[in-house]
Amino acid sequence: MGQTAHHYLIFETAGGFCGIAWNDVGITRVQLPTKSAEAAERALLHRAPGVKPGMPTPEVAEAIAAVKPLSRRARALRATLLAAADEHRAGL
């Protein structure tokens, strides 16, 4: 049985840089946002050794498009939670 080609792409979102890896069967790994493209790539490659950079399939491109708005919402939620934690600490 032959090896399945395994690719990845690092992409920018409002919440930071994310990564996605896939093969001929589908998406195999998603890297949550980091502060830099290098950090996202390093983390993704650590968990998915041997993947090569590639152009996303239409299905992977669709997944990337779906992740971007979620990242924006996650960033807003994080800011809200940090503000609430600061208020809580100030009240102690």
N, C-alpha and C positions, 0 to 999 in steps of 0.2 A: 504494500500500500504506500503511495507517495505522500510526501510532505504537503501540507496545506500552507499556501502563502499566508503570511501573517503581517499585517501592516498597522501603522498608527499615524495619528495626526494630532498635533498640539494646536489649540485654537483659543482665542481670547474671548472672554465674556466680561460682563460688568463686574463680576465677583472675582476675577482673576483669570489665570490661564488654566485650561482644562486639557485633558488628553483623552483619546479614544483609540482603542485597538480593535481590529476585526480580522476575520479570516473568511474563507469562502462560505462558511456556514452562517456567520453572523457576527455580532459584536461580542467580544470576549472580555473586555475590560474598559472601565471608565475611570479616569483620574479626576478627583474633585479639584476645585480651584486652588491654585497656589499663587504666590506673589510674582513669579516670573515664569517665562516659557521654559527656561533651563531647569527650574525646580520641578515643573510638571513633567518634563521629559525624563529627568533623572528618576523620579518616582515611578513613572510608568514603565521605564526600561528595567527598573529593579524588580518589578512584579511580573513583567512579561519579557524576559530576556529573548533576544533573537528576532524581535519584530523589526521591521524596516519601515521607514517613512513611505507614505503612499497617498494617492489621491482617493478620497472616499467614494464608495459606491453610492448610488442614489439613496439607498436605505440608511447608510451611515450619515450622509449629508442631512437626511430628514431627522435623524436622532440628534445631530449637532444643533440643528435649528430649534428643536424642542428643548434642549438643555439651556440655551442662551437666556430665554425669559425666566426660567427657574433660577438661574444664577442671580439675575437681577433682583428677584424677590427674596432670595436667600440673603443677599447683601443688605437689603432694607430690614429684614427680620433681625439680622445680626446687630445692626445699628440700634434698633429698638431694644433688644435684649441688653446690650451694653449700657444704654442710657438708663434702663430700669435697674440694672445692677449698681450703677453709680449712685442713683437716687437712694437705693436701699442702703448702701454703705454710708452715705451721708446722714441717713437717719439713725444709724446705730450709735 
